[in-house]
Amino acid sequence: MEYKKAFVVDTSEIEGRLDPFYYKVEFLELEERLKRNNFQYLSKLTNKITDGTHFTPTYTDSGIKFISVKDINDFKINFNKTKFISKEEHTKLIKRCNPETNDILLTKIGSIGRIAFVDESYEEFSLFVSVALLKPKHNLIKYKYLGYLLTFEIISQQIKRVLKGIGVNDFHLEDIKKLKIPLPPKETQTKIIQIMDNAYKIKEENEKRAKELLASINNYLLDKLDITLPKKEKIVSFEVNSSDIFGSRFDPFYYKKVFLELNNLIKSIKYVKLKQIALIKGGKRIPKGKRYSEVKTNYKYLKVKNINKDIDIDIDELSFITKATYQEIKNYKIEVDDIIISNAGTIGKIVIFKNETNYKVILTENAVRVIVSSSLINNLFLKVILEHRIVQSQLSREFIQTTIPKLSIERIKNLTIPLPPLPIQNEIANHIEELRRESNELKEKAQRVLKDAKDEVERIILG
């Protein structure tokens, strides 16, 4: 049984909100910590707090960049995939919301709390309502100190406490203005900026190295298999001989040159059909009228959204189902070391199921289990091949292009799989597993460095 900590709120402490959530212990404890230190409301530390236009503008093919939540991350603005508005519309919008060098952007709708510093190198841009613009008073607070601090737990807890909105969270401007900001002396702010600059530099270096390790897998695998893949084509039209047409597909996409070249390439080396080395079994939808369990049980349900190729499945994220529901569909239970392939919606997500818990897990109807049935194939090597362009291109080619993309089990069974000798498979699997282990360690180290820096800064400003 789970017990929750009780707490009492004095009537003098009520701030216009009567809901219990607002007065949870962790929020009240944070309030006490902030009161014991020098803080100021954000409105007192800024010349202006506003947000972008509340109206969807008329988009153009070129012109002034128009920034929304998706364009902001890691203290930077990504201008590569922005929308555009006309110069005339931009001129109207900046009368109310004019981003300038050393201002701060804060995302306030949907993905809340992302920060970007407005750099002097940036070109002109306008903002949508989902992004707030903060203009710090530079005589009181250093903009980088404020920007970094806005990503800390002491701020995210304040944000969590006041969020509004049904479905899509909305951090309103009046609540942004009320954020309590610890305000140490300027020299302490400078020290904190140095700590955070250094932490993010180390984080970026580690993440870059991790990305490079993962990128090296592609060339390593192709070298070991002695395969040179055809280049991705940029062709508007192409010709196919009638002798090349096979099966029940007659659409042009299926016969793109790159697919035909890849198909011939794989067949030039030793290969098998997936069904020759593995059993492929589909998943199951929760039966109609049945419900997920609102209490903890020993039974869970794996959906496509729970599949992440970079990490093992997080069992804790899976939904509970009742024992009765499990008994009805238990033939669709996933076993340890099954390879899972998503085959509807998002096609081609791959993971090996590793379950170190006592949960029994049922597989969604939008994925299949691949169960190795041959001593000729290494399970981890098969996962690596299924993730690679060699097979992912086949998946892209084979799915039925409908509103919700769907790949039949029969087409998965007929995927063409390169089959080098088992010793080479083992070598490839072990090497790639080591690369991924190193990559994950670098990512974890990057996060630890950042957490340690934030912990140090909190000790400096809150004791």
C-alpha positions as CSV (number, residue, x, y, z in Angstrom):
1,M,0.0,0.0,0.0
2,E,1.3,3.4,-0.9
3,Y,1.2,6.2,1.8
4,K,1.3,9.9,1.0
5,K,2.7,12.6,3.2
6,A,0.0,14.8,4.8
7,F,0.4,18.5,5.2
8,V,-1.4,21.4,6.7
9,V,-1.7,24.9,5.1
10,D,-2.4,27.9,7.2
11,T,-5.1,30.2,5.8
12,S,-2.6,33.0,5.7
13,E,-0.6,31.0,3.2
14,I,-3.4,30.5,0.7
15,E,-2.6,32.4,-2.5
16,G,-5.8,32.4,-4.4
17,R,-5.6,28.7,-5.2
18,L,-7.6,26.2,-3.2
19,D,-6.7,22.9,-5.0
20,P,-4.5,20.5,-3.0
21,F,-2.0,20.0,-5.8
22,Y,-0.8,23.7,-5.5
23,Y,0.0,23.1,-1.8
24,K,1.9,19.8,-2.2
25,V,4.8,19.4,0.3
26,E,7.6,19.7,-2.3
27,F,6.2,23.0,-3.5
28,L,5.9,24.4,0.0
29,E,9.4,23.2,0.9
30,L,10.8,25.0,-2.2
31,E,9.0,28.1,-1.2
32,E,10.7,28.0,2.3
33,R,14.1,27.5,0.7
34,L,13.6,30.5,-1.6
35,K,12.3,32.7,1.3
36,R,15.5,32.0,3.2
37,N,17.6,33.4,0.3
38,N,17.6,36.6,-1.7
39,F,15.2,36.3,-4.6
40,Q,13.3,38.6,-6.9
41,Y,10.2,38.1,-9.0
42,L,11.1,37.8,-12.7
43,S,9.0,40.8,-13.5
44,K,11.3,42.9,-11.4
45,L,14.4,41.6,-13.2
46,T,13.2,42.3,-16.7
47,N,12.2,45.3,-18.8
48,K,9.7,43.3,-20.7
49,I,8.0,39.9,-20.7
50,T,5.8,39.2,-23.7
51,D,5.1,36.5,-26.2
52,G,4.7,36.1,-30.0
53,T,1.7,36.8,-32.1
54,H,-1.6,35.0,-31.0
55,F,-2.8,34.8,-34.5
56,T,-1.5,32.4,-37.2
57,P,0.2,34.6,-39.8
58,T,0.1,34.1,-43.5
59,Y,3.1,32.0,-44.3
60,T,5.3,32.6,-47.4
61,D,7.8,30.6,-49.3
62,S,10.6,32.9,-48.2
63,G,11.1,36.1,-46.2
64,I,11.5,36.6,-42.4
65,K,12.0,33.5,-40.2
66,F,9.1,32.6,-38.0
67,I,10.1,30.8,-34.7
68,S,8.0,28.4,-32.7
69,V,8.6,25.8,-30.0
70,K,10.0,23.3,-32.4
71,D,12.9,25.6,-33.4
72,I,14.2,26.1,-29.8
73,N,16.5,23.7,-27.9
74,D,19.8,23.7,-26.0
75,F,19.9,27.5,-25.7
76,K,19.9,27.9,-29.5
77,I,17.5,28.7,-32.3
78,N,17.5,26.2,-35.2
79,F,16.7,28.2,-38.3
80,N,16.9,25.2,-40.7
81,K,13.3,24.3,-40.7
82,T,11.4,27.4,-39.8
83,K,8.4,28.8,-41.5
84,F,8.5,32.3,-43.2
85,I,6.3,35.4,-43.1
86,S,6.5,38.5,-45.2
87,K,8.6,41.5,-44.2
88,E,5.4,43.6,-43.9
89,E,3.9,41.2,-41.4
90,H,7.1,41.0,-39.5
91,T,7.3,44.8,-39.2
92,K,3.8,44.8,-37.6
93,L,4.7,42.0,-35.2
94,I,7.9,43.4,-33.8
95,K,6.2,46.5,-32.6
96,R,4.9,44.4,-29.7
97,C,7.6,41.6,-29.6
98,N,11.0,42.6,-30.8
99,P,13.8,40.0,-30.1
100,E,17.2,41.7,-29.6
101,T,20.8,40.5,-28.7
102,N,21.1,39.1,-25.2
103,D,17.3,38.6,-24.8
104,I,16.0,35.2,-23.7
105,L,13.4,33.0,-25.4
106,L,11.3,30.7,-23.2
107,T,8.9,28.1,-24.7
108,K,5.6,28.3,-22.9
109,I,3.1,26.0,-24.7
110,G,3.4,22.3,-25.2
111,S,7.1,21.6,-24.6
112,I,7.6,24.1,-21.8
113,G,10.9,25.4,-20.4
114,R,13.2,25.3,-23.4
115,I,15.6,28.2,-23.5
116,A,17.4,30.1,-26.3
117,F,19.8,33.0,-26.0
118,V,19.3,35.6,-28.7
119,D,22.8,35.8,-30.3
120,E,24.1,38.9,-32.2
121,S,24.8,36.7,-35.2
122,Y,21.1,35.8,-35.6
123,E,19.2,37.3,-38.5
124,E,15.8,39.0,-37.9
125,F,12.9,36.7,-36.8
126,S,9.4,36.9,-35.4
127,L,7.8,34.7,-32.7
128,F,4.7,32.7,-32.3
129,V,2.5,32.7,-29.2
130,S,4.2,29.5,-27.9
131,V,7.4,31.4,-27.2
132,A,7.9,34.1,-24.6
133,L,10.4,36.9,-24.9
134,L,12.3,38.0,-21.8
135,K,14.3,41.3,-21.8
136,P,16.6,41.2,-18.7
137,K,17.7,44.3,-16.8
138,H,21.4,43.8,-17.4
139,N,22.3,46.1,-14.5
140,L,20.6,43.6,-12.1
141,I,21.1,40.2,-13.7
142,K,23.3,38.6,-16.3
143,Y,21.3,37.2,-19.1
144,K,23.2,33.9,-19.3
145,Y,22.8,33.4,-15.5
146,L,19.0,33.9,-15.9
147,G,18.8,31.7,-19.0
148,Y,20.7,28.8,-17.3
149,L,18.7,29.2,-14.1
150,L,15.4,28.9,-15.9
151,T,16.3,25.2,-16.8
152,F,16.9,24.3,-13.1
153,E,14.7,22.2,-10.9
154,I,14.0,25.2,-8.6
155,I,12.3,26.9,-11.6
156,S,10.7,23.8,-13.2
157,Q,9.0,23.0,-9.9
158,Q,7.5,26.5,-9.9
159,I,6.4,26.1,-13.4
160,K,4.8,22.6,-12.7
161,R,2.9,24.2,-9.8
162,V,1.0,26.7,-11.9
163,L,0.7,25.1,-15.4
164,K,-2.7,25.5,-17.0
165,G,-4.4,23.9,-19.9
166,I,-6.3,20.8,-20.7
167,G,-4.3,18.4,-22.9
168,V,-1.7,21.0,-24.0
169,N,0.1,22.7,-21.1
170,D,0.2,26.5,-21.2
171,F,2.6,28.6,-19.1
172,H,0.8,31.9,-18.9
173,L,2.6,35.2,-19.0
174,E,1.3,36.3,-15.6
175,D,2.8,33.2,-14.1
176,I,6.1,33.7,-15.9
177,K,6.3,37.1,-14.3
178,K,5.8,35.6,-10.8
179,L,8.7,33.2,-11.1
180,K,10.9,33.6,-8.0
181,I,14.5,34.0,-9.2
182,P,17.5,33.7,-6.7
183,L,19.6,36.8,-7.1
184,P,23.2,36.4,-5.9
185,P,25.8,39.2,-6.4
186,K,27.0,39.8,-9.9
187,E,30.4,38.1,-9.2
188,T,28.6,35.0,-8.1
189,Q,26.4,35.1,-11.2
190,T,29.7,35.2,-13.3
191,K,31.0,32.2,-11.4
192,I,27.8,30.3,-12.1
193,I,27.9,31.1,-15.8
194,Q,31.5,29.8,-16.0
195,I,30.4,26.5,-14.2
196,M,27.5,26.0,-16.6
197,D,29.4,27.0,-19.7
198,N,32.0,24.4,-18.9
199,A,29.4,21.7,-18.1
200,Y,27.6,22.3,-21.4
201,K,30.9,22.3,-23.3
202,I,31.8,18.9,-21.8
203,K,28.3,17.6,-22.5
204,E,28.4,18.7,-26.1
205,E,31.8,17.0,-26.6
206,N,30.6,13.8,-25.1
207,E,27.4,13.8,-27.1
208,K,29.3,14.5,-30.3
209,R,31.7,11.6,-29.7
210,A,28.7,9.3,-28.9
211,K,27.1,10.3,-32.2
212,E,30.3,9.7,-34.1
213,L,30.6,6.2,-32.6
214,L,27.1,5.3,-33.7
215,A,27.7,6.8,-37.1
216,S,30.8,4.6,-37.5
217,I,28.6,1.4,-37.3
218,N,27.3,1.9,-40.8
219,N,30.7,1.8,-42.5
220,Y,32.0,-0.9,-40.3
221,L,29.1,-3.2,-41.1
222,L,29.3,-2.6,-44.8
223,D,33.1,-3.2,-44.8
224,K,32.7,-6.5,-43.0
225,L,30.0,-7.6,-45.4
226,D,32.0,-6.3,-48.4
227,I,29.0,-4.3,-49.6
228,T,28.9,-0.9,-51.3
229,L,25.4,0.5,-51.2
230,P,23.9,2.4,-54.1
231,K,23.6,6.2,-53.6
232,K,20.3,7.6,-52.7
233,E,18.7,8.9,-55.9
234,K,17.2,12.2,-56.7
235,I,15.3,11.1,-59.8
236,V,11.9,12.4,-60.9
237,S,11.4,9.6,-63.5
238,F,12.9,6.2,-64.2
239,E,12.4,3.2,-66.5
240,V,11.6,-0.4,-65.5
241,N,11.7,-3.4,-67.8
242,S,8.6,-5.7,-67.7
243,S,10.9,-8.5,-66.7
244,D,11.8,-6.7,-63.5
245,I,8.2,-6.5,-62.4
246,F,7.2,-9.2,-59.9
247,G,4.6,-9.9,-57.2
248,S,1.4,-7.8,-56.9
249,R,2.9,-4.3,-56.8
250,F,2.8,-2.1,-59.9
251,D,3.2,1.3,-58.3
252,P,6.3,3.4,-59.4
253,F,7.6,3.8,-55.8
254,Y,8.1,0.0,-55.5
255,Y,10.4,0.0,-58.6
256,K,12.6,2.9,-57.8
257,K,16.1,2.3,-59.1
258,V,17.7,2.4,-55.6
259,F,15.4,-0.4,-54.5
260,L,16.2,-2.6,-57.5
261,E,19.9,-2.0,-57.1
262,L,19.8,-2.8,-53.4
263,N,17.8,-6.0,-54.1
264,N,20.4,-7.2,-56.7
265,L,23.3,-6.2,-54.4
266,I,22.0,-8.3,-51.5
267,K,21.4,-11.3,-53.8
268,S,25.0,-11.1,-55.0
269,I,26.2,-12.3,-51.6
270,K,24.9,-15.1,-49.4
271,Y,21.5,-14.3,-48.1
272,V,18.3,-15.9,-46.7
273,K,14.7,-14.9,-46.3
274,L,13.9,-13.9,-42.8
275,K,11.3,-16.7,-42.5
276,Q,14.1,-19.2,-43.1
277,I,15.9,-18.3,-39.9
278,A,13.2,-17.0,-37.6
279,L,9.5,-17.3,-36.6
280,I,7.5,-14.1,-37.1
281,K,4.4,-13.7,-34.9
282,G,2.1,-10.7,-34.8
283,G,0.9,-8.8,-31.7
284,K,-2.7,-8.3,-30.4
285,R,-5.0,-5.4,-29.8
286,I,-6.6,-5.2,-26.3
287,P,-9.9,-6.9,-26.8
288,K,-12.9,-4.7,-27.3
289,G,-14.6,-3.7,-24.1
290,K,-11.5,-4.6,-22.0
291,R,-9.7,-1.9,-20.1
292,Y,-6.2,-1.1,-19.0
293,S,-5.8,-1.7,-15.2
294,E,-5.9,1.4,-13.0
295,V,-4.0,-0.4,-10.3
296,K,-0.6,-2.2,-10.5
297,T,-0.7,-5.8,-11.7
298,N,1.9,-8.3,-13.0
299,Y,0.8,-7.8,-16.5
300,K,1.7,-5.0,-19.0
301,Y,1.1,-4.0,-22.6
302,L,3.8,-2.9,-25.0
303,K,2.9,-0.2,-27.6
304,V,4.9,1.1,-30.5
305,K,5.5,4.4,-28.6
306,N,7.4,2.3,-26.0
307,I,10.0,1.1,-28.5
308,N,13.2,3.2,-28.6
309,K,16.0,1.8,-30.7
310,D,18.7,3.6,-28.6
311,I,17.8,2.0,-25.3
312,D,16.1,-1.1,-24.0
313,I,12.4,-0.9,-23.5
314,D,11.6,0.9,-20.2
315,I,9.2,-1.6,-18.6
316,D,8.1,1.1,-16.1
317,E,6.6,3.1,-19.0
318,L,4.3,0.3,-20.1
319,S,0.6,0.3,-19.3
320,F,-0.9,-2.2,-16.8
321,I,-3.6,-4.6,-18.0
322,T,-5.8,-6.8,-15.8
323,K,-5.0,-10.5,-15.2
324,A,-8.3,-11.4,-17.0
325,T,-7.2,-9.4,-20.1
326,Y,-3.8,-11.1,-20.0
327,Q,-5.3,-14.6,-19.8
328,E,-7.5,-13.9,-22.8
329,I,-4.5,-12.8,-25.0
330,K,-1.6,-14.5,-23.3
331,N,-0.5,-16.3,-26.5
332,Y,0.9,-12.9,-27.6
333,K,3.2,-12.6,-24.6
334,I,6.8,-11.4,-25.5
335,E,9.7,-13.6,-24.4
336,V,13.2,-12.5,-23.4
337,D,15.4,-12.0,-26.5
338,D,12.5,-11.7,-28.9
339,I,13.3,-9.0,-31.6
340,I,10.4,-6.5,-31.9
341,I,9.7,-4.7,-35.2
342,S,7.0,-2.0,-35.4
343,N,5.0,-2.6,-38.5
344,A,2.2,0.0,-38.4
345,G,2.3,3.8,-38.0
346,T,6.0,4.2,-37.4
347,I,7.5,1.3,-39.3
348,G,10.9,-0.2,-38.7
349,K,11.6,0.6,-35.0
350,I,13.7,-2.4,-33.7
351,V,14.5,-3.5,-30.2
352,I,15.5,-6.8,-28.4
353,F,13.2,-7.4,-25.5
354,K,15.2,-7.6,-22.2
355,N,12.9,-8.1,-19.3
356,E,14.6,-8.2,-15.9
357,T,11.3,-7.9,-14.0
358,N,8.5,-10.3,-13.2
359,Y,6.1,-8.6,-15.5
360,K,4.4,-10.6,-18.2
361,V,4.2,-8.3,-21.3
362,I,1.7,-8.5,-24.3
363,L,2.7,-7.1,-27.7
364,T,0.6,-4.5,-29.5
365,E,-1.0,-5.4,-32.8
366,N,1.2,-2.8,-34.5
367,A,4.4,-4.8,-34.0
368,V,5.7,-8.3,-34.6
369,R,8.0,-10.7,-32.7
370,V,11.0,-12.1,-34.5
371,I,12.1,-15.3,-32.8
372,V,15.4,-16.8,-34.1
373,S,14.9,-20.5,-34.9
374,S,18.2,-21.3,-36.6
375,S,21.7,-21.9,-35.3
376,L,23.0,-20.1,-38.5
377,I,22.2,-16.6,-37.2
378,N,23.4,-14.6,-34.2
379,N,20.4,-12.8,-32.5
380,L,22.2,-9.6,-32.0
381,F,23.6,-9.6,-35.5
382,L,20.1,-10.0,-36.8
383,K,18.9,-7.0,-34.8
384,V,21.9,-5.0,-36.3
385,I,21.0,-6.0,-39.8
386,L,17.3,-5.2,-39.3
387,E,18.2,-1.7,-38.1
388,H,20.5,-1.1,-41.1
389,R,19.6,0.6,-44.4
390,I,20.1,-2.8,-46.0
391,V,16.8,-3.9,-44.4
392,Q,15.2,-0.6,-43.5
393,S,15.1,0.2,-47.3
394,Q,13.2,-3.0,-47.8
395,L,10.7,-2.0,-45.1
396,S,10.2,1.4,-46.7
397,R,9.7,-0.3,-50.0
398,E,7.2,-2.9,-48.8
399,F,4.7,-1.1,-46.6
400,I,1.3,-0.3,-48.0
401,Q,1.0,3.5,-48.3
402,T,-2.3,4.3,-46.7
403,T,-3.4,6.9,-44.1
404,I,-1.7,4.8,-41.5
405,P,1.3,2.9,-43.0
406,K,1.1,-0.8,-42.6
407,L,3.5,-3.6,-43.3
408,S,2.0,-7.1,-43.5
409,I,3.6,-10.1,-41.6
410,E,4.0,-11.9,-44.9
411,R,6.1,-9.1,-46.3
412,I,8.2,-9.1,-43.1
413,K,8.7,-12.9,-43.5
414,N,10.2,-12.3,-47.0
415,L,12.7,-9.7,-46.0
416,T,16.1,-10.5,-47.6
417,I,18.8,-10.9,-44.9
418,P,22.6,-11.1,-45.6
419,L,24.1,-14.2,-44.0
420,P,27.8,-14.1,-43.5
421,P,29.5,-17.0,-41.7
422,L,28.6,-17.2,-38.0
423,P,32.1,-16.2,-36.8
424,I,31.8,-13.0,-38.8
425,Q,28.3,-12.4,-37.4
426,N,29.6,-12.8,-33.9
427,E,32.5,-10.4,-34.5
428,I,30.1,-7.8,-36.0
429,A,27.6,-8.2,-33.1
430,N,30.3,-7.9,-30.4
431,H,32.0,-4.9,-32.0
432,I,28.8,-3.0,-32.5
433,E,27.6,-3.9,-29.1
434,E,30.8,-2.4,-27.7
435,L,30.4,0.8,-29.8
436,R,26.9,1.2,-28.5
437,R,28.0,0.6,-24.9
438,E,30.7,3.3,-25.3
439,S,28.2,5.6,-26.8
440,N,25.7,5.1,-24.0
441,E,28.4,5.7,-21.4
442,L,29.4,9.0,-23.1
443,K,25.7,10.1,-23.1
444,E,25.3,9.1,-19.4
445,K,28.5,10.9,-18.5
446,A,27.3,14.0,-20.3
447,Q,24.1,14.0,-18.2
448,R,26.1,13.4,-15.0
449,V,28.4,16.3,-15.7
450,L,25.4,18.6,-16.2
451,K,23.6,17.3,-13.1
452,D,26.7,17.8,-11.0
453,A,27.1,21.3,-12.3
454,K,23.4,22.2,-11.5
455,D,23.8,20.6,-8.0
456,E,26.9,22.8,-7.4
457,V,25.1,25.9,-8.5
458,E,22.0,25.2,-6.3
459,R,24.3,24.8,-3.3
460,I,25.9,28.2,-4.2
461,I,22.7,30.1,-4.5
462,L,20.4,28.3,-2.0
463,G,23.0,26.8,0.5
